[in-house]
Amino acid sequence: QVKLVESGGGLVQPGGSLRLSCAASGNIFSSDVLGWYRQAAGNPREVVAQIDSGGTPWLESSVKGRFTISRDNAKNEVSLQMYSLKPEDTAVYYCNLWRRDIGGSNINFWGQGTQVTVSS
């Protein structure tokens, strides 16, 4: 299977920056899509950013211009660089790996989550 381990969360003041990293191990395919989701208290989990095997990124509208996503296929790592953080970015951030299996079903793997708190 797949194991995802996040690192880099913490407490930061509004306007600050943080970098989240995720190391993937196990049965990784080059076609896998890697991404980041977040879940704020009392809210459903939402997608923040994704990046495909070719390095094409997708960012949720509220983080465009502030967050960047990158991946290193050789190391099976994905990173989320966050700038100009706002209190509303406070959430648990989860690393995600998505693929579609041979039958066409969606397969998702998740990390354990890392807390990001933006507060003065």
LINUR-V342524 format. One record per helix or strand of 3 or more residues. SS is the DSSP state (A for helix, B for strand). FROM is the first residue (numbers start at 1). LEN is the number of residues. If there is no record, write none. Layout:
ss:from:len
SS:FROM:LEN
SS:FROM:LEN
//
This chain:
ss:from:len
B:2:6
B:10:3
B:18:9
B:33:7
B:46:6
B:57:3
A:61:3
B:67:6
B:77:6
A:87:3
B:91:10
B:106:5
B:114:5
//
